[in-house]
Amino acid sequence: MLDLLYRTLWYPALPFALFASRATEWQSARERMGLGAPWLTDSEFRLWIHVSSVGEVEAIQSIARRLLRDVPHAAAVVTAMTAAGRDVARRRITRARACLLAPFDCAACVRAFLRRVRPHLAIVTETELWPNYFLEARRAGAKLAIVNGRMSERSAARYRRLLGLFGPALGAADLVMAQSADDAARFASLGVPPERLIVTGNTKFDPDAGLEAPIRRELMGFAAERPIFIAGSTAQGEEEVVLAAFAKLRAQFPGLALIVAPRHLARVPEVEGAVTRAGFKYVKASSCETLQADVMILDTMGELRALYRRARVAFVGGSLTPSRGGQNPAEPAAARVPVMFGPYYENQRATAEALLAVGGAKVVTNADEMARIAANWLGNDEARAAAGRNARECIERRSGGVSASLMRLRALINVG
């Protein structure tokens, strides 16, 4: 009954969904309706890879590139829920046949997409549990795998209340590869059978992924030869805390520069206002009109991971207030950068606690604590190097998610 209601309500909701998704440009609207995908041929091994946004592209890119390299006649269509995710996928997964906005989870839209792509294998990342994606892909004959599966207790409770809708969808998955044992237990609580469930670790723990990407010359020119503090994936209200800490740090380290990377680019004007009110000159990464500034606002997508290589210390956002659950601290840690984050990191609990245990990260709750901990690392090269080394080694020990996931996906392909 719940499944039927969900399917039925999508049809009157479609005009509103198009408006809410801002798919006003013709090609974007076609992609949302499932009509923008290329027609893949019978001679190809056809892959559909679905992500939410930029972070999931970073998590799946190594797997996607290796499958496209190693599977004979492989052709992939990548879909993303956001335009930013689509654009980064085009840069990261260059051999994909197409990178598109994802179709709405309306059965008719999903079927239109599937008629064109006809995937042998559909790969869904992390938390993208869209019922019609799963059910229609299964009906179309695709094998279906969740890669880098993640589920908070809050999400699991919500899915359990709607088990009549999400239970059949998860039952369509041939393989669920979870980031942690806790994530696996939550998938199991929704009815995923143990023979289809495995813990592979986090595929974002490819510690050299950020080391491979070049940094734009313009970004290398900002604060050249100066120590840099990077605040990555910040949420509303966190920039003010970071800027207050930065002001305190500048009294002790006058050459220090700051890069602020808001999680959502729609908030860039808000961040500009916060920097101006704090009394700092800034430059935006998209223009780099002048490099004579103490603050850079990273208003581009897909460059933060590589840019962490320039940092002396880092703060990872979405963690100072309870609403977000924290962003991924593995990226600065892999670059040997000591990491700070707030106390609300439940979405990254396993990684965060591992980094805390080895001294590669510290929890901060306000600007004073952030300034004090950053100053301890900035003022002591030996301590900072040791913390960065411990952070990197921690991530290396937790790596292997890419290899484990690829092994299982190849087995699924061979079975198919």
N, C-alpha and C positions, 0 to 999 in steps of 0.2 A: 504493500500500500504506500509506504513512504517513498519507495523507488518510483512508483507511478506518479505520485504527486510531484516529485522533484522534476521528472521528465516533462510533465504537463505544464508546470509553471514557467519553464524556460521560454516557451513560445510567446506568451504576452510580455515576458520580461526582455526579449531581445532588443527592442528599440531603446529601452532604458540602459541596457548593458552597453550598447554601442555608444550612447551618449556619455555614460560614466567612464568608459575606457578611452574617450577622446579620439575614437577611430573615425575622425572626420575626413581624413584623406582617403581617396578611393581605394588604393592598394591596401592600406591598413584595414579598412572595413572588409575587403575581400578576404584578407588573412583571418580576421576574427570570425568570419562566417565559414571558414574552412575551404574557401575557393581559391586561395592564393598559392597553394602548393604545386610544385611541378609534378608531372606524370612520370613516375619512375617505371623502368622497363622490366620485362620478364627476365632478362639476362643478368640483372643486378641482384645482389643481396641487399635488401632494403631495410634501412634502420630509421626509426623515429626516436629522437632524443628530445625529451621535454625537460625544461628547467623553469624555475620561477624568475630569477633575475641574475644579476652579475655574480653574486657569490656562488650560485649553483653552477654557472658557467665555469668559474675557476675550479670548482670541485670535479667537474666531469671532463674538462678539456683533455687531460692526459689519456683518459680512457677512450674518448671519442677519437683522438688522433691515432691511437694505437690500433683500434678496431679498423679504422679506415685504411691504415697502412697494411695490416696483417690479414684481414679477411678478403679473400678473392672477390673482385667485382663489387666491393661494398659501395653503397651510396647512402648518404644520410641526409635527412631533413631535420633540422633543429628548430624547436619552437620554444618561445620564451613568453612569459606573462607580461613582461615590460619591454618597452622600446629600448631601454638601456641594456637589458639583457640580450636582446636580439643583436644590437650593434656590437657589443663586446663579443658575442658568439661569432660574428662575421670576422672579427679580427683574430680570435683565438683558434677557431676550428675552420681553417681556411679551405680544407678539402670538402667541406659539407656542400651538398648540391644546393641547398638553400637554408637560410636562417630567417625565420618568420615570426611574426606575432602569433601566439597560440590561439587556436580556435576556442570559442566559447564552449563550455561543457554542456551545450545543448545537443541532444542526440543527432539532430539533423546536421548541425555544423560539424560534429565529430565524424559522422559518416561521410560527408562530402570530402573532408580532409583524407580520411582513410581510403576512399575510392581512388584518390590520386597517388597516394604514397604506397599503399598496400604493404605495410611493413611485415617483414619476417620476424623482426624483434623490435619491441618498444621498450625504451629505457626511460623511467621516470625518476627524478631525483628528489631526495630528501623528504619534504613534507607535502609534495604535490599530489594529494589524494583526491582526484577529481573522478567521481563515480562513473560518468559516461566514458571518460577516456579508457578506464579499465575494462568496462563491460563491452564497449563497442570494439576495442582492439582485440579482445578475446573472440568476439563473434566474427571478426574479420580474419581470424586464423593466426594472429600474431602471438608469439611468445612474449611474456610481459615480465619485466624485472624492475624492482625498486633498488636503486643504487644510492648508497650513502644515507640510508633511511634514518630519520630522526623523528622523535616524538616526545614532547614534554608530557608530564603527568596531566597538566591542564588540558592539552589537546586530546589525550587519551580519554579523559573523562567526558569531553564533549562528543567524541566519536562513539563512545559506549552508549550515550544517550540517543544517538542516531544510528544504532547498530543495524537497523533494518535497511538503511541506505548504504553505509560504508562496509558492513560485513560482506555482502555479495561482491562489492568492488574489490576488496582485498582478497577475497576468495578466488578472484580471477587471476591473481598474480602467480606466476610460476616460481618466482624467487624473490625473497625480500632480504636484502643485505643491509644490516643495521650497523650504525656507528658504534654502539656499545651494548653491553649486556642489558642495561636498563632499558634502552630503546627496544631491544629485541623482546624483552618481557612485556612491554606495552603493546607491541604488535601482536604478540601471542594472546594477550588478554582480549584482543579484538577478533580472535578466531583463526589467525594465521597458523597453519599446522607446523609442527617442529621440523618436519622434513623439508619444508620450503623456506626455512628461516635460518640465517647464519649471521654471525658477527664478523664483519670484515675490517672494522675500523673506519676512520674518516679519510676519504679520498683527498681531502684538502691537505692531508699530511704528506704531500709530495714535496719534501723539503727543498728541492732544487728548482721547483717550478718558477718561483719569483726570481731566482738567480739567472734564469735563461732569458727573461724578457729584458729588452733594452729600455733604458730611461731616455726619454726625449731630451735632446740637447738643450731646449729651452728650460726644462725642469732642472737639468744639471747646473744651469747658470744661476738659479736662485740660491742666494746665501752661500755662494761658493766659498770654500775654506772655513765656513762657520759651523759650529755645532747646531744640530737641528732636533727639535722636539716635534714628533708627529702625533696628532690626535686623530685617529682613524675611526670611520663609521660612527660619527657622533650623532646623537639624537637631540631633540628639542630640549633646551635648558642646559645641556652639557657644555656647549661652547662658552657660556659665561663662566662656568667653573674652570675650564681649561685656561681661558684668558686671564682670570684672576690669579691662577697659579703661575702662568707665564709672566705676569707683571712682577710677582714676587721673585721668580727665578732671574729675571733680567737685572734685578738689583745686585745679585751675586755673580751672574754670568752675563755681562753686558753684550757679548757677541752672539748670544743665543737667538736662533730664529725658530719660527713656528709654522708648521703646515697643518691646516685643519681640513679634514675630509668629511663633510657631512654624509650620512648614510643615504639620504635622499636629496637629489640635486634640486628638487623644487624648493628646498629650504635655503638655497644659496643667498637670495636677497636678505633673508632673516639673519644669516651668518654674517653677511657684510655689515648689517646694522650693528650686530654685537661687537664686531671688531672695531668699527668706527667709534662706538660709545666707549670702548675700552681705551681709546686714544692711540691706536696703532695704525700705521700705514700698511696697506695690503696690496697684493697683486693677485689676479685670478690666473689659474693655470691655463685656461683656454686662450688667454691673450698674451700674457707675459709682456705687457707693454713696457713695463719698467721693472728692473730687478732690484731697485733701491727701496726695498721694503723689508719689514721685519716679519711679516705674516704672508703666507700664501694660502689662498682658499682653493682647494682642489675641486674644481667644478667640472671635471671630466671623469669619465668612467673607465675602469680597467687599468688605471695606472698606479693605484695605491700599493698593490702588492710588491711591485718592483721598487717603488719609491722608498719603501721601508729600509732598503739597503743604505740610504743616506742618513738614517736616524741614529741619534745617540740614545735616546729614550723614546718610549711610545706609550700612549694611552689608547685603549680600545673601548669604544663607546657602546651605547645601548645598555649600559650596566649601572648607571647611577640612580635610576628610578626603577620601580618594580614592573613597569609595563612592558619592557622589551625583552628581557632575558639574556642580554649580552650578545655581542658579535664575536667573531672568531679571533682569538688571540694567537693562533698558530702562525699567522703570516709574519708579524714582526719577530716572533720567537725563532722562526726558521731563518731569519736574516741576522740572527745573533743579537737581537735588540732586547734589552730588559723591558718588561711590559707591566703597565699598571691597568687595572680595570676596577669598576665599582663592585659593590657587594651583590648585585643582582645578575648573576651569570648562569642561571639554571639551564639555559639552552646550550651552554658550553661547559657544563659541570665537569665532565671527565678531563677535558683538556686543561681547564683552568686549575683544577685541583692538582693535577700532575705538575703543572708549572709552578704553582705555589709551593709544592712539596720540595722541589729542588732549588728554590730561591731564584727562579728565573722570572718571577712575577710577584707583584704586591697588590693587595686590595687597598683602594682609597675611597673615602666617602665624601671628601670636600676639597676645596682648593688648598687649604693649609697642608693637609696630608699629601696631596699630589705634589706640591712644591717641595715639601720636606724630603719625600722619597726620591723624587727626581734629582734634587740637589745632592743627595748622598751618592747617587750614581754618577752624576755629571762631575762632581768634585773628586772622584776617586776612580782613576782609570782602571786600576787593578780590580776593584770591586765590580765596576761596570762590565769589564771584559769577562770576569768569572760568571756573573749573572747571565750575560748574553750567551756564553759558552754552554752553561747549564740548560738554558732555554732551548738552544739549538739541539743539544744532545737528547733532551726530552722529546722533542718533535721527531728526531730520527728514530728513537726507540718506538715511537707510536706510528711510524710510517709503515707502509706495507699494504694500506688499504687499496691502492691502485692495483698492485699486483694480484692481491687476493680477489678483488672484484673482477679483474680481467680473466682470471682462471675460471671463475664460476660462469661468467658470460660466455666464454668460449665453449665450455661444456654444454651450456644451454643451446648454443648455436649448433653444435655437433649433434646433439640429441634431436634438434628440430630438423 
